[in-house]
């Protein structure tokens, strides 16, 4: 049976177009992606979870263009890190269609537009910019282990192709912007339309609740934060009816968990997170305060600063709590608000949870300087975490209150009227650790 020439022409066109589109970037590009490409190797590799996310993020065409212009380096998390170790709620967030940009940002933060094989790895540390403009910190430990940010390289040079290389890493790398977007969307979803109410008022003479007074909706708790830190259940007031009630306007434990996870993803604040979660119950206590409507600003010393603390400073019972209490301000302050205040007023004294000590802030070298003398620190990493309830500001030193002068009898009597902050008799593990350990492997160092 004979077919007209037009049928053969149509068959040729239908057969040729898919082949051409599969092996070229676009109609105007002359660069071809062959079967030996690093992208084909990724899709056919044992990193199936990552390959599936790349396809769901609609990134294949963009990655083809990147391969056509550069050699690339892909840091591929193992399947277990994406399948079992990843927080299910965070994974649902990534796979929601409205969060496509966050998923693309996350994946492109694992790809460098340059080829870095294991023998090109920096001996100390070096920062490289990814396809998402996120910077990855490549380091080599004294033991010789290689890592990217806080993820260890498990399989260096696992896949090598002419146009790229794939290194297997232990866990997912989460950029700060993606983590903040996840925290923001989740917290907004939990806050109902009803504004929180203030905490009940306590009669200082009888330590009993007064009759409920009309409190404007959304007003801060009437009870001072120091009374909310009362040591025993007999003296502790009832929780605020809004945030701490059955409607749960604020989930303080989760917000504290979010900021600790953000600290670990940010890098350089593992010691602070360790004290909050493992050595004390401060994470749980902060979560309760936030649930009851209070706001907090945490001045977080980085790991380099915490390493300078001596054994004597940490050996006394309750010492870690007291050090951290001096770094918590019962106000919500951002880097901008504090800098504007010190520029305008010169020196500002902020109350801390370590009564009666205050921390002094002043402008210095275009930044905010806390404390004085040897015990001073600069605002080093501004606005690491800001969600409207908790603000975390990274500082480059550990703040210690000035030595208390010897008091006379009258001043001792006055001091006795000031409520004392709860002090732990011995270090104990915080309840938030169980929640924290369920997150993406970022708590690996803290939970170990």
QUIUR-V446501 format. One record per pair of residues at least 4 apart in sequence whose C-alpha atoms are under 8 Angstrom apart, sorted by the first residue. I is the first residue (numbers start at 1). J is the second residue. Records with the same first field share a line. If there is no record, write none. Layout:
# QUIUR-V446501
I->J, J
This chain:
# QUIUR-V446501
3->7, 8
4->8
5->9
6->10
7->11
8->12
9->13
10->14
11->15
12->16
13->17
14->18
15->19
16->20
17->21
18->22
19->23
20->24
21->25, 26, 27
22->33
23->32, 33, 34
24->29, 30, 31, 32, 33
25->29, 30, 31, 32, 33, 61, 64, 65
31->68
32->68
33->37, 64, 68
35->40
36->40, 41, 161, 162
37->41, 161, 162, 163, 164
38->42, 159, 160, 161, 162, 163, 164, 165, 166
39->43, 63, 64
40->44
41->45, 159
42->47, 51, 166
43->47, 48, 51
44->48
46->79
47->51, 76, 77, 78, 79
48->52, 79
49->53, 78, 79, 82, 83
50->54, 76, 77, 79, 82
51->55
52->56
53->57, 107
54->58, 59, 60, 104, 107
55->59, 60
56->95
57->100, 103, 104
59->63, 104
60->64
61->65
62->66
63->67
64->68
65->69
66->70, 71, 72, 113
67->71, 72, 163, 164
70->113, 114, 163
71->113, 114, 115, 162, 163, 164
72->111, 112, 113, 114, 115, 116, 163, 164, 165
73->111, 112, 113, 114, 115, 116, 117, 164, 165, 166, 167
74->110, 111, 112, 164, 165, 166, 167
75->110, 111, 166, 167, 168, 169
76->110, 166, 167, 168, 169
77->81, 82, 168, 169, 170, 171, 172
78->82, 168, 169, 170, 171
79->83
80->84, 85
81->85, 86, 170, 171, 172, 440, 441
82->86, 171, 172
85->438, 439, 440, 441
86->90, 91, 439, 440, 441
87->91, 438, 439, 440
88->92
89->93
90->94, 182
91->95
92->96
93->99, 182
94->99, 100, 102, 103
95->99, 100, 103
96->100
99->103
100->104
101->105
102->106, 178, 181
103->107
104->108
105->109, 132, 175, 178
106->110, 173, 174, 175, 178
107->111
108->130, 131, 132
109->130, 131, 132, 133, 134, 135, 136, 173, 175
110->130, 173
111->130, 131
112->128, 129, 130, 131
113->129, 130, 131
115->164, 165
116->120, 121, 165
117->121, 156, 157, 165
118->156, 157
121->138, 139, 140, 146
122->126, 138, 139, 140
123->139, 140
124->139, 140, 141
125->137, 138, 139, 140
126->137, 138, 139
127->135, 136, 137, 138
128->135, 136, 137, 138
129->133, 134, 135, 136
130->134, 135, 136
134->175
136->148, 149
137->148, 149
138->146, 147, 148, 149
139->146, 147, 148, 149
140->144, 145, 146, 147
141->145, 146, 147
145->152, 153
146->152, 153
147->151, 152, 153
148->152, 153
149->173, 267
150->173, 265, 267
151->169, 170, 171, 172, 173
152->169, 170, 171
153->167, 168, 169, 170
154->167, 168, 169, 170
155->167, 168, 169
156->166, 167, 168
157->165, 166, 167, 168
158->165, 166, 167, 168
159->165, 166, 167
160->164, 165, 166
161->165
171->440, 441
172->440, 441
173->265
174->178, 179, 265
175->179, 265, 266
176->180, 262, 265, 266
177->181
178->182
179->183, 262
180->184, 262, 385
181->185
182->186
183->187, 255, 258
184->188, 387
185->189
186->190
187->191, 250, 255
190->249, 250, 251
191->248, 249, 250
192->249
194->249
195->217, 218, 242, 249
196->217, 218, 219, 241, 242, 243, 249, 293
197->215, 216, 217, 218, 219, 220, 221, 240, 241, 242, 243
198->215, 216, 217, 218, 219, 220, 221, 222, 240, 241, 242, 293
199->220, 221, 222, 223, 238, 239, 240, 241, 292, 293
200->209, 210, 212, 213, 221, 222, 223, 237, 238, 239, 240, 241
201->209, 210, 211, 212, 213, 222, 223
202->207, 208, 209, 210, 223, 237
203->207, 208, 209, 210
204->208
207->235
209->237
215->219
220->293, 294
221->240, 292, 293, 294
223->227, 228
224->228
225->229, 289, 294, 330
226->230, 353, 419, 420, 421
227->236, 237, 419
228->236, 237, 289
229->236, 421, 422
230->235, 236, 420, 421, 422
231->235, 236, 421, 422
232->236
233->237
239->244, 245, 292
240->244, 245, 292, 293
241->245
242->247, 248, 249, 292, 293
243->247, 248, 249, 250, 251, 291, 292, 293
244->248, 249, 250, 291, 292, 293
248->291
249->291
250->290, 291, 292, 293
251->255, 287, 290, 291
252->256, 286, 287, 288, 289, 290, 291, 292
253->257, 283, 284, 286, 287, 288, 290, 291, 432
254->258, 287
255->259, 287, 390
256->260, 283, 286, 287, 390
257->261, 283, 432, 435, 436
258->262
259->263, 385, 390, 392
260->264, 273
261->265, 436, 439, 442, 443
262->266, 384, 385
263->267, 268, 269, 270, 273, 384, 385
264->268, 269, 270, 273, 442, 443
265->442
266->384
268->302, 303, 304
269->273, 300, 301, 302, 303
270->274, 302, 303, 445, 446
271->275, 302, 303, 306
272->276, 300, 301, 302, 303, 306
273->277, 446
274->278, 279, 446
275->279, 280, 320
276->280, 281, 282, 283, 430
277->281, 282, 283, 429, 430, 431, 432, 433, 446
278->428, 429, 430, 433, 446, 447
279->320, 427, 428, 429, 430
280->320, 321, 427, 428, 429, 430
281->285, 428, 429, 430, 431, 432
282->286, 321, 430
283->287, 430, 431, 432
284->288, 430, 431, 432
285->289
286->290
287->291
288->292
289->293, 294, 295
290->294, 295, 296, 389, 390
294->330, 389
295->330, 331, 332, 388, 389, 390
296->328, 329, 330, 331, 332, 389, 390, 391
297->328, 329, 330, 331, 332, 333, 390, 391, 392, 393
298->327, 328, 329, 390, 391, 392, 393
299->327, 328, 329, 392, 393, 394, 395
300->327, 392, 393, 394, 395
301->305, 306, 394, 395, 396, 397, 398
302->306, 394, 395, 396, 397
303->307
304->308, 396
305->309, 396, 397, 398
306->397, 398
309->313, 314, 398
310->314
311->315
312->316
313->319
314->319, 320
315->319
317->424, 425, 426, 427
318->322, 423, 424, 425, 426, 427
319->323
320->324, 427
321->325, 423, 424
322->326, 354, 423
323->327, 399, 400
324->328
325->352, 353, 354
326->352, 353, 354, 357, 358, 359, 399, 400, 401
327->352, 353, 399
328->352, 353
329->350, 351, 352, 353
330->351, 352, 353
332->388, 389, 390, 391
333->337, 338, 391
334->338, 382, 383, 386, 391, 393
335->339, 379, 382, 383, 393
336->340
337->341
338->342, 368
339->343, 363, 367, 368
340->344
341->345, 346, 348
342->346, 347, 348, 361, 362, 363, 368
343->362, 363
346->362, 363
347->360, 361, 362, 363
348->360, 361, 362
349->358, 359, 360, 361
350->358, 359, 360, 361
351->355, 357, 358, 359
352->356, 357, 358, 359
353->421
354->358, 421
355->420, 421
356->418
357->401
358->401
359->370, 371, 401
360->370, 371, 372
361->368, 369, 370, 371
362->368, 369, 370
363->367, 368, 369
364->368, 369
367->378, 379
368->378, 379
369->376, 377, 378, 379
370->376, 377, 378, 379, 399
371->375, 376, 377, 399, 400, 401
372->376
375->397, 398, 399, 400, 401
376->397, 398, 399
377->395, 396, 397, 398, 399
378->395, 396, 397
379->393, 394, 395, 396
380->393, 394, 395, 396
381->393, 394, 395
382->392, 393, 394
383->391, 392, 393, 394
384->391, 392, 393, 394
385->390, 391, 392, 393
386->390, 391, 392
387->391
407->411, 412
408->412
409->413
410->414
411->415
412->416
413->417
414->418
429->433
431->435
432->436
433->437, 447
434->438
435->439
436->443
437->441, 443, 444, 447
439->443
443->447
444->448
